[in-house]
Amino acid sequence: MKNKWLIFSAMLLLVATTAAGLGWLRTHQRLGRPGIVATPILGQVAMKIDLPADVPGFSSTNIPESELELNYFPTDTSYTRRLYQASGASPVAATIIMMGADRTSIHKPDYCLPGQGWKILEKTTANITITITNGSYDLPVAKWTISNSFVGKDGVRQTIHGVYVFWFVADHEQTPDFYQRLWWLTRDMVSHGVLQRWAYVSYFSPCEPGKEAATYENMKTLIAASVPGFQVSPPMSPVATIAPR
């Protein structure tokens, strides 16, 4: 009986300590600076962010938020999306989602893509970098091959593939690994009382099966030329690349 009371008391102490710690973090926590170019909006935690409209070799069109996205993201989420098109190549949709104080703005890609009907065929994370056009640094990215299927107007089921490239960036930190981002987010909150304002940057382009390599080369050109237009670079601390799981 005595041992049971000791275990019960220890559990209560752990719960109380955890609650006190979380309360202290909420009281002393401050939002970090974005790792992308962002403009404050008066009276809002969300900020104005943009993808560059003018990228050499590409035309572009802004894609406004849908009603579903407006209702889905927390109100302090900053969001932008743009469609790019190069002559003779598949279109590329670029998206930036930046969190505010609500960390649920950014979800694991493993959940988001299947939730939209895409099947993940291949993940490539380790040793994938894209040299930014201004030549100041190499950007580590994750590159995934995905697929989807649909029934065409002729009633025949067709399969389409796609290349999905993404990474996460905050003030002086960037990584293509979701779990590395979580670790750094927790570390910065506990060690410095700073909730880093992480942004999730992604580029997606559909393609026919077998044309993934050519599609990725087109995306590399776009990413290399467009990143200097929105990302604060280069990060001052080492970036992290983690082997795929």
Backbone as a ProteinNet text record, in pm:
[ID]
protein_1_A
[PRIMARY]
MKNKWLIFSAMLLLVATTAAGLGWLRTHQRLGRPGIVATPILGQVAMKIDLPADVPGFSSTNIPESELELNYFPTDTSYTRRLYQASGASPVAATIIMMGADRTSIHKPDYCLPGQGWKILEKTTANITITITNGSYDLPVAKWTISNSFVGKDGVRQTIHGVYVFWFVADHEQTPDFYQRLWWLTRDMVSHGVLQRWAYVSYFSPCEPGKEAATYENMKTLIAASVPGFQVSPPMSPVATIAPR
[TERTIARY]
82.3	0	86	193.8	283.4	345.8	386.8	446.8	348	221.1	119.1	103.3	105.7	93.2	215.2	332.6	454.2	446.3	398.2	383.8	280.7	168.5	62.9	112.6	188.6	242.3	342.4	423	520.9	450.8	340.7	265.3	204.6	149.5	93.5	200.9	318	428.2	471	476.2	514.7	413.5	284.5	179.1	186.7	205.1	211.6	333.3	446.3	569.4	555.1	495.8	474.7	381.9	273.5	178.3	244.4	325.4	394.5	492.8	561.7	658.6	590.9	477.8	404.7	349.4	301.9	251.9	360.8	480.2	593.3	630.5	631.5	665.7	565.9	437.3	335.6	351.3	388.9	403.2	526.5	636.4	763.9	797.3	714.1	742.2	722.3	809.9	793.6	814.8	749.6	761.7	895.2	959.2	1084.7	1062.2	1172.6	1164.8	1148.9	1074.4	1058.9	1190.3	1202.5	1317.2	1288.7	1171.2	1134.6	1094.8	1092	1053.9	905.2	873.2	735.4	709.9	592.1	555.2	443.8	460.4	353.7	223.5	112.6	-19.7	-77.1	-116.1	-163.1	-277.7	-259.1	-363.1	-372.1	-278	-282	-148.4	-154.9	-32.5	15.1	-80.3	-44.5	28.5	117.2	196	174.3	205.9	194.6	322.2	307.7	420.9	387.7	489.9	467.4	575.6	538.1	632.9	660.6	781.3	812.8	729.3	677.1	595.6	681.7	799	887.3	1007.9	1009.5	1121.4	1165.3	1291.3	1337.7	1303.3	1241.5	1207.1	1071.9	1001.1	872.3	768.7	648.7	535.2	471.4	392.8	335.8	199.6	120.4	-13	-34.4	-84.6	-114	-236.5	-230.6	-343.5	-399.7	-518.6	-575.7	-613.5	-623.2	-664.9	-808.9	-831.8	-967.9	-1043.2	-1174.5	-1256.6	-1219.5	-1186.8	-1148.6	-1020.7	-923.3	-795.9	-813.1	-896.3	-921.2	-981.5	-1066.9	-1131	-1043.8	-947.5	-866.6	-750	-679.9	-561.7	-599.8	-518.3	-538.1	-531.3	-597.9	-609	-475.4	-375.3	-245.7	-148.7	-200.7	-118.9	-97.9	25.4	55.6	69.3	9.5	-3.1	5.7	74.9	75.6	103.4	52	72.1	73.4	158	169.4	197.4	142.4	162.3	262.1	364.9	468.8	462.8	494.8	490.4	607.9	686.3	793.1	749.1	793.5	753.9	792	694.9	720.4	734.1	707.8	722.8	591.7	581.6	462.8	457.7	339.2	328.1	379.7	425	476.7	400.3	340.8	270.7	364.1	390.3	475.4	388.5	417.1	335.9	425.4	389.7	455.3	346.8	364.2	275.7	363.3	336.9	417.2	330.6	375.7	300.9	315.4	216.4	225.7	247.1	166.6	176.7	114.6	25.2	-39	46.4	105.3	198.7	130.1	-2.8	-74.1	-86.9	-33.2	-37	38.3	146.3	233	212.2	176.8	151.6	259.4	270.8	365.7	323.6	415.7	379.9	324.5	368.4	320	169.8	110.2	-34	-106.1	-46	-113.3	-133.7	-29.2	-38.3	-139.1	-130.9	-233.2	-373.6	-385.2	-515.7	-574.7	-489.2	-534.9	-541.3	-524.3	-538.3	-409.2	-294	-166	-99.1	-38.7	36.8	186.2	258.4	402	476.8	545.3	617	762.1	826.3	967.8	1001.5	1082.3	1130.6	1281.6	1327.4	1470.3	1500.1	1579.5	1610.2	1760	1833.7	1975.7	2052.9	2139.8	2234.2	2167.8	2045.3	1978.9	1988.9	2057.9	2070.2	2048.1	2004.9	1986.2	2068.5	2156.5	2239.6	2157.4	2148.1	2069.5	2138.7	2058.4	2110	2218.1	2201.4	2302.4	2432.8	2434.1	2557.3	2604.1	2523.3	2569.5	2563	2475.7	2466.2	2388.8	2402.9	2326.3	2209.6	2091.7	1969.8	1937.4	1933.7	1895.4	1744.4	1699.5	1556.5	1522.8	1395.1	1342.5	1273.6	1294.5	1231.3	1155.3	1025.5	941.5	875.9	862.1	784.9	649.8	541.9	408.2	321.4	209.6	120	-25.3	-110.3	-253.6	-322.5	-447.1	-521.5	-660.7	-716.2	-848.6	-913.3	-1042.8	-1117.4	-1138.2	-1089.9	-1102.1	-1241.4	-1258.8	-1390.2	-1434	-1333.6	-1366.6	-1398.3	-1396.8	-1429.6	-1313.5	-1195	-1076.4	-995.9	-955.1	-874	-731.7	-681.4	-547.3	-463.2	-332.2	-239.2	-148.9	-131	-42.3	59.6	182.3	285.3	311.7	391.4	425.8	555.6	623.6	745.7	713.6	743.9	713.2	843.7	880	1004.6	968.9	1029.9	994.3	1108.2	1095.2	1187.1	1119	1180.1	1129.5	1236.3	1192.9	1290.1	1237.3	1328	1298.7	1418.6	1419.7	1529.6	1660.8	1752.7	1885.7	1880.8	1768.5	1756.7	1678.6	1723.8	1646.5	1680.7	1583.4	1600.3	1490.3	1516.3	1410.5	1341.4	1382.1	1332.6	1231.6	1110.9	1003.5	1040	1104.9	1137.5	1252.9	1346.2	1451.4	1390.2	1293	1223.3	1156.9	1089	1024.4	1125.5	1240.5	1343.1	1395.8	1425.7	1476.5	1370.5	1243.2	1135.5	1128.2	1134	1128.3	1251.5	1367.8	1492.6	1492.9	1447.8	1449.6	1348.9	1235.3	1137.2	1190.3	1250.5	1298.4	1423.6	1516.1	1645	1638.9	1557.9	1559.2	1422.3	1317.4	1184.2	1133.8	1187.1	1150	1074.3	954.8	879.7	915.5	1004.4	1047.6	929.7	928	817.3	850.6	832.1	870.5	779.6	839.5	764.9	789.7	686.9	690.9	681.9	790.3	798.1	791.7	703.6	691.5	669.7	720.2	699.6	648.4	543	484.6	459.8	494.8	469.5	421.2	307	259.2	337.2	340.3	409.3	358.8	391.5	360.6	458.9	415.9	509.1	631	750	872.9	937.7	867.3	922.3	957.8	979.2	1008.5	1141.4	1243	1375.4	1371	1307.2	1296.9	1213.5	1109.9	1025.2	1103.3	1184.3	1264.7	1367.5	1426.8	1525	1459.2	1337.3	1263.5	1235.3	1199.6	1171.3	1297.7	1410.8	1537.2	1569.4	1547	1572.2	1484.5	1356.2	1262.7	1300.6	1329.6	1362.7	1489.7	1591.2	1717.4	1698.9	1609.4	1588.8	1489.5	1394	1287.2	1316.1	1393.7	1420.7	1479.5	1575.3	1627.3	1521	1407.4	1301.6	1214.9	1227.7	1142.3	1212.6	1323.2	1386	1506.1	1512.1	1626.2	1744.2	1851.6	1958.2	2094.1	2199	2187.5	2168.2	2119.3	2107.2	2244.9	2254.8	2384.5	2429.9	2332.3	2368.5	2364.6	2434.6	2436.7	2297.2	2272.9	2146.8	2158.4	2045.9	2048.2	1982.6	2044.5	1983.3	1981.2	1869.8	1851	1814.6	1866.8	1836.3	1687.3	1627.7	1483.3	1448.7	1326	1280.1	1204.3
-120.4	0	125.9	120.2	235.4	265.1	157.3	175.6	238	197.7	253.7	402.8	443.6	585.8	662.9	600.9	667.2	689.1	585.3	596.8	703	702.5	800.4	942.3	959.3	1091.2	1138.3	1043.2	1078.5	1121.6	1053.1	1089.9	1229.4	1258	1390.6	1498.8	1470.4	1565.7	1590	1482	1494.7	1578.8	1553.3	1629.3	1776.6	1802.2	1940.5	2013.1	1942.3	2002.7	2034	1939.5	1960.4	2078.2	2085.4	2195.7	2329.1	2331.1	2454.7	2495.7	2395	2424.6	2480.4	2419.6	2468	2607.8	2631.7	2764	2868.9	2833.2	2926.7	2957.3	2852.5	2873.2	2965.6	2947.4	3032.1	3177.4	3197.3	3333.2	3402.8	3328.7	3387.2	3369.4	3298.7	3267.8	3389.1	3406.5	3511.2	3450.8	3508	3459.1	3501.1	3408.6	3438.6	3514.8	3559.3	3629.5	3527.2	3562.1	3468.9	3446	3330.4	3302.1	3338.1	3395	3443	3590.4	3657.7	3798.7	3808.9	3883.8	3894.7	4035.5	4087.7	4222.5	4215.5	4281.5	4280.7	4339.6	4285.2	4337.4	4395.3	4521	4589.5	4512.8	4483.9	4418.4	4268.7	4208	4064.3	3998.7	3870.2	3792	3740.2	3708.9	3666.7	3781.4	3746.5	3845.9	3832.4	3936.3	3932.8	3872	3763.1	3698.7	3679.8	3681.6	3670.5	3584.9	3515.6	3451.1	3548.1	3550.2	3646.9	3626.2	3736	3728.1	3717	3778	3780.8	3690.2	3578.3	3483.7	3459.9	3482.8	3466.4	3329.4	3329.3	3204.3	3147.9	3214.3	3163.1	3275.7	3243.1	3331.6	3283.4	3369.1	3327.1	3389.7	3320.6	3367.1	3342.9	3443.4	3426.2	3336.5	3246.8	3159.2	3199.3	3258.1	3299.6	3179.6	3203.3	3098.1	3057.3	2926.4	2877.1	2892.2	2881.5	2889.6	2777.5	2660.2	2547.2	2577.9	2636.3	2668.6	2778.4	2877.4	2984.1	2931.1	2830.8	2772.3	2668.1	2612.7	2502.6	2551.1	2654.9	2701.7	2786.6	2781.3	2873.8	3018.8	3109.9	3248	3321.6	3272.4	3341.2	3282.2	3201.2	3142.4	3241.8	3251	3332.2	3236.4	3271.6	3175	3246.3	3184	3234.8	3120.4	3134.1	3029.4	3094	3040.8	3096.3	2983	2996	2896.8	2951.5	2871.6	2910.8	2821.2	2880.1	2804.1	2843.6	2743.1	2764	2701.3	2754.8	2704.1	2557.5	2475.3	2334	2247.3	2301.6	2224.9	2221.5	2127.9	2119.1	2238.3	2284.1	2394.5	2352.4	2449.9	2424.5	2512.9	2451.7	2526.5	2541.3	2665.2	2692.9	2744.4	2696.9	2732.8	2762.5	2864.2	2890.3	2896.9	2819	2823.1	2856.3	2969	3009.1	3013.1	2947	2940.8	3069.3	3091.7	3197.8	3133.7	3171	3109	2969.6	2943.2	2812.5	2721.6	2619.3	2532.3	2434.5	2424.8	2327.8	2374.3	2492.9	2540.6	2447.1	2385.6	2303.2	2156.1	2076.9	1935	1851.6	1729.8	1637.1	1606.4	1619.5	1592.3	1451.3	1356.7	1218.6	1208.7	1304.5	1304.4	1390.6	1505	1599.5	1542.5	1483.5	1435.3	1321	1215.4	1109.7	1161.9	1263.4	1322.1	1389.8	1426.2	1487.8	1386.2	1258	1152.5	1107.1	1161.6	1125.8	1011.2	921.6	810.5	842.5	824.8	853.1	730.3	747.6	637.2	628.3	743.7	744.9	872.6	858.1	972.6	984.6	1103.3	1128.9	1254.8	1239.9	1353.3	1374.8	1267.3	1280	1329	1428.5	1477.2	1537.6	1586.2	1656.6	1806.2	1878.9	2023.3	2092.3	2216.6	2299.6	2426.9	2454.7	2574.4	2696.9	2790.5	2911.2	2999.8	3067	3141.7	3241.9	3310.2	3409.5	3345.3	3211.5	3138.6	3142.8	3196.1	3212.7	3084.1	2990.5	2866.9	2760.2	2637.1	2524.1	2497.4	2485.6	2466	2317	2259.9	2119.5	2103.4	2007.4	1987.9	1839.3	1811.5	1676	1667.5	1557.7	1537.3	1405.5	1414.9	1296.1	1277.5	1151.8	1117.2	1064.7	1119.9	1082.5	1046.8	982.3	944.5	956.6	968.7	976.4	915.6	883	828.8	889.4	898.1	956.1	895.8	909.5	860.7	976.7	963	1069	1079.1	1176.4	1197.5	1076.5	998	879.7	758.7	778.2	670.1	578.7	608.9	526.1	583.4	496.9	541.8	570.9	686.9	728.5	753.8	735.4	758.1	875.8	962.2	1076.5	1074.9	1111.9	1121.9	1269.5	1293.5	1429.7	1431.5	1545	1565	1671.7	1640.1	1728.9	1760.3	1887.2	1931.7	2026.5	2007	2092.5	2104.5	2203.6	2222.4	2314.3	2324.9	2410.2	2513.3	2636.4	2742.2	2834.5	2872.4	2969.6	3062.8	3147.4	3241.5	3166.7	3172	3110.4	2957.4	2897.3	2751.6	2704.4	2594.5	2533.7	2385.9	2306.6	2162.2	2104.4	1995.1	1926.6	1819.3	1806.9	1698.5	1749.4	1692.1	1734.6	1716.4	1605.4	1578.6	1665.7	1698.6	1792.1	1928.4	1968.9	2094.3	2092.8	1983.8	1972.4	1979.4	1914	1915	2056.2	2126.2	2263	2354.8	2335.4	2416.7	2400.3	2275.1	2247.4	2302.1	2278.6	2326.6	2477.7	2550.5	2696.3	2749.7	2681.3	2723.5	2704.3	2587.1	2554.9	2634.6	2645.1	2709.2	2861.5	2916.5	3061.5	3127.1	3047.5	3105.5	3161.9	3111.8	3161.4	3053.6	3087	2998.5	3038.8	2962.1	2995.7	2994.5	3092.5	3107.5	3029.7	2897.4	2810.9	2828.7	2821.5	2823	2692	2642.7	2520.1	2562	2542.7	2584.9	2460.8	2460.8	2343.7	2385.4	2300.3	2316.6	2183	2188.1	2065.2	2079.2	1973.7	1973.5	1835.6	1826.7	1698	1660.8	1533.8	1489.1	1351.2	1311	1176.3	1078.9	956.2	856.6	841.6	845.1	834.7	968.4	1078.9	1211.5	1288.3	1213.5	1278	1354	1298	1361.3	1496.8	1502.3	1628.3	1730.1	1682.1	1770.4	1829.6	1747.4	1796	1898.6	1880.2	1977	2113.2	2113.1	2238.5	2302.8	2220.9	2271.7	2327.3	2260.9	2310.2	2449.5	2469.2	2600.8	2707.3	2674.3	2767.9	2796.7	2692.6	2710.6	2794.6	2763	2835.8	2984.6	3017.1	3157	3230.1	3157.2	3222.8	3236.5	3145.4	3148.6	3281.9	3342.5	3471.1	3580.8	3560.3	3659.9	3654.2	3548.8	3541.9	3488.2	3418.1	3357	3438.4	3461.8	3529.8	3434.3	3473.3	3378.8	3445.2	3362.9	3222.7	3214.3	3101.3	3087.1	3090.4	3149.9	3166.1	3041	2958.4	2835.8	2719.1	2607.5	2493.6	2440.2	2401.1	2337.6	2189.4	2120.6	1978.7	1898.7	1791	1695	1560.9	1493.4	1368.7	1260.6	1141.6	1031.4	1000.6	964.6	936.1	815.4	818.6	707.1	606.7
0	0	0	80.1	87.4	-48.8	-119.9	-252.5	-350.6	-339.5	-427.2	-404.4	-276.1	-245.7	-294.8	-286.8	-335.4	-487.4	-558.9	-704.7	-739.6	-667.6	-690.2	-665.2	-557.2	-523.2	-628.7	-677	-779.9	-907.9	-940.9	-1061	-1047.7	-930.3	-907.2	-918.3	-862.4	-868	-1012.7	-1091.2	-1231.7	-1308.8	-1286.9	-1354	-1315.3	-1184.5	-1137.3	-1193.8	-1198.1	-1251.4	-1399.6	-1473.4	-1616.9	-1642.4	-1566.2	-1580.7	-1549.2	-1442.1	-1405.4	-1514.1	-1570.6	-1676.5	-1800.1	-1840.1	-1957.7	-1933.6	-1810.1	-1776.2	-1783.5	-1735.3	-1740.1	-1885.1	-1969.3	-2110.3	-2178.7	-2150.1	-2212.4	-2169.8	-2042.9	-1989.5	-2045.8	-2059.4	-2097.2	-2245.8	-2317.7	-2457.5	-2547.8	-2645.7	-2745.4	-2883.8	-2982.6	-3119	-3179.3	-3248.6	-3314.9	-3444.5	-3502.6	-3630.8	-3743.8	-3848.1	-3961	-4033.9	-4097.9	-4183.6	-4328.4	-4351.6	-4484.3	-4473.1	-4586.2	-4586.9	-4551.6	-4446.1	-4399.4	-4347.8	-4377.3	-4335.6	-4232.1	-4116.4	-4014.5	-4066.8	-4018.2	-4049.4	-3921	-3923.9	-3804.2	-3737.4	-3609	-3531.2	-3549.5	-3624.9	-3649.1	-3616.1	-3579.2	-3560.9	-3695.7	-3785.6	-3920.3	-3990.4	-4084.2	-4155	-4305.5	-4379.1	-4525	-4582.1	-4656	-4721.1	-4868.2	-4951.5	-5095.4	-5159.8	-5264.7	-5353.9	-5468.3	-5523.1	-5628.4	-5753.9	-5807.2	-5928	-6052.9	-6048.7	-6165.9	-6144.8	-6213.2	-6209.9	-6353.7	-6387.4	-6525.8	-6582.5	-6701.2	-6768.3	-6730.1	-6637.5	-6590.4	-6588.5	-6630.3	-6604.6	-6474.6	-6408.9	-6281.3	-6258.2	-6176.3	-6140	-5992.8	-5923.2	-5781.8	-5764.2	-5665.9	-5635.7	-5500	-5493.8	-5365.1	-5279.8	-5150.3	-5058.5	-5087.9	-5080.7	-5097.8	-4965.7	-4972.3	-4851.5	-4753.8	-4808.7	-4724.7	-4648.2	-4716.9	-4651.7	-4547.8	-4576.7	-4482.1	-4352.5	-4364.7	-4246.5	-4178.4	-4253	-4201.5	-4115.3	-4161.2	-4089.6	-3968.8	-3860.9	-3748.4	-3798.4	-3729.2	-3776	-3777.6	-3703.8	-3704.1	-3806.6	-3898.2	-4003.5	-4117.4	-4165.4	-4284.3	-4402.6	-4515.2	-4624.9	-4759.5	-4854	-4990.5	-5086.5	-5209.3	-5310	-5447.9	-5537	-5672	-5770.3	-5891	-5996.2	-6098.1	-6126.8	-6223	-6346.1	-6461.6	-6586.2	-6674.9	-6715.5	-6813.5	-6943.8	-7054.8	-7185.8	-7202	-7241.5	-7267.1	-7144.5	-7025.3	-6901	-6823.8	-6732	-6646.9	-6551.6	-6515	-6419.6	-6281.8	-6205	-6070.1	-5972	-5871.1	-5766.6	-5646.6	-5606.4	-5490.9	-5376.6	-5255.7	-5139.7	-5019.8	-4943.1	-4814.4	-4707.6	-4601.9	-4485.5	-4365.4	-4299.9	-4184.7	-4059.3	-3954.6	-3830.4	-3750.7	-3662.1	-3564.2	-3428.4	-3331.4	-3199.7	-3197.4	-3292.2	-3302.2	-3390	-3327.8	-3399.6	-3493.6	-3488.1	-3571.6	-3716.5	-3748.3	-3887.4	-3980.5	-3928.6	-4012.3	-3977.8	-4078.4	-4059.8	-4128.3	-4085.4	-4144.9	-4288.8	-4386.5	-4526.7	-4547.4	-4465	-4476.5	-4456.7	-4385.9	-4363.4	-4466.5	-4500.6	-4589.9	-4729.7	-4785.9	-4924.2	-4939.5	-4856.7	-4868	-4842.8	-4755.8	-4728.6	-4850.2	-4946.1	-5070.8	-5184.9	-5151.7	-5250.6	-5316	-5272.2	-5332.8	-5259.2	-5332.8	-5276.9	-5288.1	-5179.4	-5178.5	-5231.7	-5343.5	-5406.3	-5359.9	-5344.8	-5309.2	-5233.4	-5128.7	-5051.5	-5068.9	-5100	-5108	-5027.2	-4922.6	-4835	-4823	-4797.2	-4769.3	-4892.1	-4869	-4970.7	-5093.8	-5079.8	-5188.2	-5161	-5247.1	-5231.1	-5364.8	-5357.9	-5476.2	-5457	-5550.3	-5541	-5578.7	-5484.3	-5506.9	-5609.7	-5691.6	-5805.6	-5768.1	-5654.3	-5616.9	-5569	-5560.5	-5530.9	-5387.6	-5298	-5160.5	-5077.5	-5114.3	-5035.3	-5111.5	-5063	-5116.3	-5022.9	-5079.2	-5001.5	-4990.8	-4869.3	-4854	-4864.3	-4943.9	-4965.1	-4957.4	-4938.7	-4952.7	-5088.2	-5159.4	-5290.7	-5288.4	-5307.4	-5306.6	-5442.9	-5484.1	-5602.5	-5554.8	-5609.4	-5564.7	-5685.5	-5661	-5771.7	-5729.6	-5829.6	-5806.7	-5928.3	-5914.7	-6028.6	-6031.4	-6150.9	-6166.8	-6291	-6298.3	-6413.7	-6509.7	-6633.1	-6732.1	-6790.5	-6879.7	-6941.6	-7024.4	-7070	-7149.5	-7063	-6929.4	-6838.1	-6806.5	-6860.5	-6837.2	-6721.4	-6629.6	-6516.4	-6562.3	-6524.1	-6562.1	-6437.5	-6452.9	-6342	-6374.4	-6279	-6294.1	-6180.9	-6212.3	-6109.3	-6078.5	-5978.9	-5943.9	-5865.2	-5868.9	-5789.7	-5685.3	-5560.6	-5448	-5375.4	-5370.9	-5308.2	-5194.5	-5076.6	-4963.8	-4864	-4776.5	-4663.2	-4561.8	-4444.5	-4337.3	-4303	-4276.3	-4247.9	-4138.4	-4048.5	-3943	-3932.7	-3832.9	-3814.4	-3790.7	-3887	-3878.7	-3876.7	-3912.3	-3910.6	-4032.9	-4091.3	-4199.4	-4207.7	-4246	-4256.3	-4343.9	-4414.9	-4488.8	-4405.1	-4277.8	-4193.3	-4090.5	-4093	-4003.8	-3857.3	-3822.7	-3683	-3632.6	-3721.1	-3682.7	-3650.2	-3731	-3704.1	-3567.7	-3532.4	-3401.7	-3288.5	-3306.6	-3202.7	-3180.8	-3290.3	-3277.2	-3217.5	-3255.6	-3201	-3049	-3002.2	-2858.7	-2787.6	-2845.9	-2786.4	-2768.4	-2870.1	-2863.8	-2762.9	-2749	-2648.7	-2507.2	-2482	-2347.2	-2312.6	-2407.2	-2379.6	-2383	-2473.3	-2494	-2478.3	-2456.7	-2445.1	-2575.8	-2688.4	-2820.6	-2896.9	-2941.4	-3029.8	-3172.1	-3233	-3367.6	-3464.7	-3552.3	-3646.1	-3773.1	-3766.9	-3877.7	-3998.1	-4116.2	-4241.8	-4315.8	-4378.3	-4457.6	-4604.2	-4677.7	-4817.9	-4906.2	-5004.5	-5092.1	-5236.3	-5326.6	-5471.2	-5523.4	-5604.4	-5658.1	-5808	-5882.2	-6026.1	-6069.2	-6137.4	-6189.4	-6315.2	-6345.4	-6466.9	-6507.9	-6629.4	-6673.9	-6609.7	-6582.1	-6528.9	-6619.7	-6561.5	-6637.7	-6669	-6642.8	-6671.5	-6543.7	-6435.8	-6308.3	-6310.6	-6375.6	-6376.9	-6447.5	-6563.4	-6637.1	-6559.6	-6494.2	-6413.8	-6298.1	-6234	-6121.8	-6167.4	-6284.2	-6334.1	-6355.3	-6408.5	-6425.3	-6290.2	-6190.8	-6056.8	-5991.4	-6012	-5956.9	-6009.3	-6138.9	-6198.3	-6133.8	-6114.7	-6053.4	-5908.2	-5832.6	-5690.9	-5675.6	-5754.3	-5746.5	-5772.8	-5866.1	-5903.5	-5814.5	-5754.7	-5678.4	-5529.3	-5471.7	-5327.5	-5279.5	-5351.3	-5304.1	-5294.4	-5360.1	-5356.6	-5233.1	-5151.7	-5032.2	-4907.7	-4922.8	-4805.5	-4759	-4627.2	-4568.3	-4576.8	-4641.1	-4668.5	-4662.7	-4642.7	-4600.5	-4449.7	-4397.2	-4252.6	-4188.4	-4070.3	-4005.5	-3930.5	-3887.9	-3817.9	-3915.3	-3885.4	-3976.7	-4003.9	-4126.8	-4161.6	-4131.4	-4130.9	-4099.9	-4210.6	-4248.3	-4339.1	-4269.1	-4271.6	-4200.7	-4301.3	-4283.5	-4374.3	-4369.8	-4483.6	-4486.2	-4401.3	-4345.3	-4260.4	-4345.1
[MASK]
+++++++++++++++++++++++++++++++++++++++++++++++++++++++++++++++++++++++++++++++++++++++++++++++++++++++++++++++++++++++++++++++++++++++++++++++++++++++++++++++++++++++++++++++++++++++++++++++++++++++++++++++++++++++++++++++++++++++++++++++++++++

